[in-house]
Amino acid sequence: MDLLWQKVLWLCSMFLLTATFVLLPLAYFRNHAQPAGPLGQCVLGMLQCAAAGVFLSTCLLDLVPDYLASIASSLAQWGGQTSFPLDMFIMAAGFLLVLLLEQLVLSCCSHGDSEAPDYSERQALLDPRASHSGGALNHGHGHGHGHGHGGTTSGWVRVVTFACALSIHSAFEGLACGLQLSATQLARLCGSLFLHKALVALGLGLELWGPGKTVSHPAGWLLAAIFSLASPLGILGGALVTRGDPVVPGGNTMARSILEGISAGTFVFVTFVEILPQGLQAPGPPMLKMLSLLLGFSVVTATLFIEP
């Protein structure tokens, strides 16, 4: 089979895989709005912690190292030598950009409203009151329910930026697959990405459609579609480049490196400010939640370890 058609087959498979796993939580929670009983709450809390572990590992072992390698390659090509930590500055800019956007939205939505902001935005990471009230599962569903500000407003801002950061990274992963000139190397690279993408897609689905989430269904469908199409479009772009010119352009451009750095910064913000606290505040025994987090972290670590 021609290499181009093999890449088309891989991109179709990648789309079906990510779309299926990102929509699984929607299919489940459509009929189970909130798990009933202590056991259901415990299982959901463990799932949230496992998803937090998946994203924590993706952040620290995948996105950030890829970005640092990319910016180092770009600076070497440009011949720029500086003692200024440009790589960390770009990532910090992405972190602060999400924080600024969130605070601007919160300020605009709460302007002229005398009601106090949601306590869940100010509570400590392991505050007992958070666990008692269901933590992040009730995020935006306490006394602030239905007001579109406070925890609810910042929640959808974080989820949107988080999904966009994941999509940007997925597009670059797909581009790397599409630029392969060997069918064997293409199969190894795409195959190793499948489990990783399935876990990340499932975690994103929980963030979009889990209990207490603030993203509307149309917005959730749009974000899920963007994420599902990101890797296939990256594969298609790489395939078209190699189809037109057998010589693959070496290195990364500075524009790509800057975009990767900003997306890595947004991913760091949402992982440590939203997802990790949400998992730790979920109902359930603390040690079981910690074991679930470590399990999610370990599975992604294993998939990254075996990648070629």
N, C-alpha and C positions, 0 to 999 in steps of 0.2 A: 504494500500500500504506500502511496506517495506520502512523504513527510507532512505536507500541508494538510492532507485529509486526516492524518493521524492527530494533528493539532486540533483540527475541527472536532474530531471525536472526543478528545480530551476536554475541550472547552465546553462541549455539550454535557459531558458527564459531570464536570465541575459545577456547572449551573444547576443541574438537577440535584446534586448532592447538597449544595449550600441552601438552595431553596427549600428542599425537604426538611432539613434540620432546623432552619430558622423559623419554619412554620409549624413545627411540632408543638411548641408551647401554645400557640394560638388554637390548634385543633383540640388540645386537652382542656385549656382554661375556658374555652367557649361553653363547655358543659359543666365545668367545675370552677365557678367563679372564686371560691375560697375553700381550700381543703377543710373538711369537717373533722373535729375531734383532735385530741393532742397528737395522735400518731400522724395524721395528715399534715398538721402544722410542723411536726418534727421533720418529716420527709422533705417538705418544701424548704425548710431552713437548711437542711443538708445539701439539697440541690443548689440553693443559692450560694452556699459556701464553696461547693465544688466549682460552680461557675466563676466565683471570685478567684479561686486558685488557678483556673484556666487563664483568666485575663491577667493575673499577676505574673504568671510564667511567660505569657505572650509578650507582656510589656518589658520585663527585665531581661529575657533571654532571646527575644526575637526582634521586636521593633527597635529598641534602643541600640543593640549591637549592630543591626543592619544599617541604621542611620549613621552611627559613628564611623563604620567602614566606608559608607558612601561619601560622607563629607570629607574624610581623610583622602579618599581617592580624588575627589574634585579639587581639593586644595593643592594636591600634588600636581595635577594636570595644569592648574592655573599658575603654579610656581609661587604661590603666596606663602611667605614665611612670616608669622606673627606670633608674639607671645600672648596675644589676647585669646581667651578661650571661646572662639567663635562657635564651635560645635555646641557647647553648653548654653551659649547665649541664644542661639536659634531655638533650642528646645525649651528654654525658659520663656522665650517669647510666645511659643505655643501654649504653655501652661498659663501664662498671665492673660493671654488673649481669651481663653475660655472663662477665666475668673472675671475679667472685665465685662465680657458679654453677659454672663450670668447676673452680675450685679446691676448692669444697666437695665436688663429686663425686669429684675426684681424691683428696682427703683421706679420704673415706669408703671408697672402693674400695681404697685402698692401706693402710688402717689394719691394723696387725698383720702386714703382709707385709714380710719382710726383703729382698726383691729390690729392687735399685736401679731407679729410674725409667728409662724409655726415654731414651736419649741424644738422640733426635731432638727431644725437647721442649726441650732446652737448647742445641742447636747454633746456630751463627751462620747468618745468612741464606744466605751464599755459602761456607760451610765446605766445603773440598775433600772431607772425609770424607763429607759428605752426598751429593755427586754420585757419589762412588765406590760408595756403598752403594745408589744408586737414589733417594736423597732421600725425598721424600714418597711415592713409589710404594711404598716399603717401610715406610711409616709404620704402626707397630703390627704389623709382620710380621717384626721382627728378633727379638732375644732376648726381647722382651716378647710375642710372639705367643701368643694364646690365654689371656692372663691377665686381660683386661678392665679393666686400669688403665693408668696412664701415658699414652702417646700414644694408645692405642686409646680409652680412656675420654674424654679431652678431645676426641678427634676427633668422636665422635658428638654430644657436647654442642654443639660449634661448628656442625656441619651442621644440627642441629635448630633452633637459634636463627637460623641464617642463612636456612633455608627459611621459618621463621615471619616473619622480617623482610621477605623477598621477598613473601610472601603478603599481609601487611598493606599494603605499598605497592601491590601489584597490585589489591587491593580498592578502594583510593582512586582508582587510575587508572580502574577500571571504573565507579566512582561518577561520575567526571567525564564519562564517555561517556554514562551513563544519564541525566544531568541535561540533556543537550542537547535543545533545542526545535526544531532545524532538521535535516531529513534530510540536507542537504548537509554541514553542520558535523559531524553524527554520522558520516557516511561518511569525511570527511577525518580526524577524530580517531581512529576505530577503525582505519582503514587504515594510518595512520602508526604505530600501536602494534603492528601485526602482526609486522613484521620484528624490532622490538625484543623483543617477547615470545618470539618463536621463538629468538633468540640466548640470551636469559636462561634459557629453559626447557632448552635444550640444555646450557648450562653447569651448571645445577642437576642435570641427569641425570648428568653426569660426576662431580659431587660426591657423588651418592648411590650410583652403581653402578660407578664406575671401579675399576680394579685397586687393591687395597690399602685400599679404603674399609671403614669399620667399622660402617656402618648396616645393620641386618638387612633382609631383603627385605620383611617385613610393615611395618616402620617406614618403609622407603623408599616403598612403595606408598601409605601413609597421607599422608606428606609430599607426594608427587607429586599425590595427589588434592586435598589442601588447596590447593596452589599452582594447580592447573588450574582449580579452582572459584572461586578468589578473585576474579578479574576478572569472570567471568560473574555471580557473586552481586552484585558491586558495580554492574554494569550493570542488573541486575534491581531492586536497591534504588533506584537513581536513576530508573528508568522508573516504578516505583510512586509515587515522590514526585511526579514531574511529572504522572502520570496523575490523581492526586487533587487537585493544585493547580497550575495553570499558572504560578504565580509561584514561581520557584526561590528558595529561601532564599539570601540573599547571605552570602558570607564563610564562614570555617571556625570551628567551635567550638573552645574551648580544649581540651576533652577530645580531640578529633581531633588537634590540634596536638601535644599531649603524647605521644599514642600514636605519631605520626609521628616525633617527636624520639627517642623510645626505640628505635624500630625502626631509625632512621638510625644511632644509636650502635652498636647490635648489628651492623649491616651494616658499619660502619667497622672494628670490631674483627675480624670474621671475614675481611673482605677483606684487611686488612694483616697479620694475625697468622697466618692459615691459608692462604688461597688464593694470595696473591701469593708467599709463600715456597715454597709447594708447586710452583707453576709454575716458578720459577727454579731449584729443586733437581731438576727432572725431567731424565731423560737426554736428551742431544742437544747439538749445538753451541750455545754461548752466544748467538752472533749470530742464529742461526736462531730460537732461542727468543725473543729480544728482538724480532725482526721479527714473529713470531707474536703476541706480546703487543701490539705497536703496531697490528697489523692488527685484532685484536679490539677494541681501544680505538677505532680510527678508524671501524670499521663502526657501532658504537653511537653514536659522536659524530655521524656523518652522519645516522643515523635521527632523533636528537634535534634536529638542525639543521633538518630539513625538516618537523618536527611543526608544525601550525598553532598 
